[in-house]
Amino acid sequence: MAATTTLGFVLPTGLSPRRGGFRVSLIRCSASPLTNSTASSLVEKPWNTYNARLVLEDGSIWPAKSFGAPGTRVAELVFNTSLTGYQEILTDPSYAGQFVLMTNPQIGNTGVNLDDEESEQCFLAGLVIRSLSISTSNWRCTKTLADYLTERNLMGVYDLDTRAITRRLREEGSLNGVLSTEQTKTDEELLHMSRSWDIVGIDLISDVSCKSPYEWVNKTDPEWDFNAISRDGASYRVIAYDFGIKHNILRRLSSYGCQITVVPSTFPASEALKMNPDGILFSNGPGDPSAVPYAVETVKELLGKVPVYGICMGHQLLGQALGGKTFKMKFGHHGGNHPVRNNRTGQVEISAQNHNYAVDPASLPGGVEVTHVNLNDGSCAGLSFPEMNVMSLQYHPEASPGPHDSDNAFKEFIELMKRSKQSS
């Protein structure tokens, strides 16, 4: 057993009025020599160190701190300008194949809860943030963001200069990158991985779509419903093609009186028509619409048979099915603060958006109307083809957690189905 060392210190502790000088005290301290095990525990830092890297295909390397799952993953990096709603972003299937960088500097303040999920799992490849909140404060919170990511086997990194990375993405466009916590991998290896992978041309829809049809019955919780007075109480049978559908789209349709059957992305058009729907929804979804020609063919087969409504990926598939072309944007639209003008009314809506592809309006045939325009860059944000009872939006009218400016688009779809039933 190691010997104990005793040290003595003589310290002045005050004046002594009787002796006219200082009063002294003797303090004895004992200490045992440190062993290897105790030394290692004492030098362990109470904060996280830089134990991860984000390596982008342009050669830039960003040291980071890891939270969530460890590992190495490759994906396309995009930035999202939403101030809130990170849990909805994590569970949005449209982010499959992507890392999401949040421009809002502090993330995790409200923790997570089961009510805000847009799907049953997380499909994005990783989360990149500036600052991870060290505490949570929300009456619905059930766990921290870090614990949630760990349970979902999802990577997260923080303490990066997200402003600098966002500027780089705006200047150069979306970049492929690699997130890694593996110290055995060199920067050169990770850079090679980022340059050897490409999201263009990959069918990402097949991995996020449901595998068999199912009925959806849940409505928007009355506590959160905000537009109930505008409904006429009629019921409509809707087939929803799942290209990566968000739960809140289904909740809003159900709240407007729709009886919904959700079907896989490969569901035959002939089988959908046998179900005698009043309308068909083509949902949002991830990736390149040109990578899923089977979905475009399904849309073509359904055009003119029943009213159809496309959202996000569904909008792009409709654009191609009508004879138009789509293209990859420089850095896409990702956030809850995008202004869109309704060309029919002149009104401006603040919208939630998440897409890297857009429809080229110049490629569309005659009779197809561009109903909405993104005011940030003038891109096509909505289409209508009255001859075939077609309507679509490039953005998300269900907008969970908000804004709710575009919720009336669901009412317009109801009116489209209503007119079609009356005329048949």
Buried (B, 14 or more C-beta within 10 A) or exposed (E): EEEEEEEEEEEEEEEEEEEEEEEEEEEEEEEEEEEEEEEEEEEEEEEBEEBBBBBBBBEBEBEBBBBBBEBBBBBBBBBBBBEBBBBBBBBBBBBBBBBBBBBBEEBBBBBBBEEBBBBEEBBBBBBBBBBBBEEBEEEEBEBBBBBBBBEBEBBBBBBBEBEEBBEBBEEBBBBBBBBBBEEEBEEEBBBBBBBEBEBEEBBBBBBBBBEEBEEBEEBBEEEEEEBEEEEEEEEBBBBBBBBBBBBBBBBBBBBBBBBBBBBBBBBEBEEBBEEEBBBBBBBBBBBBBBBBEEBBBBBBBBBEBBBBBBBBBBBBBBBBBBEBBBEBBEBBBBBBEBBBBBBEEEEEBBBBBBBBBBBEBEBBEEEBBBBBBBBEEEBBBBBBBEEBBBBBBBBBBBBBBBBBBBBBBBBBBBBBBBEBBEEE
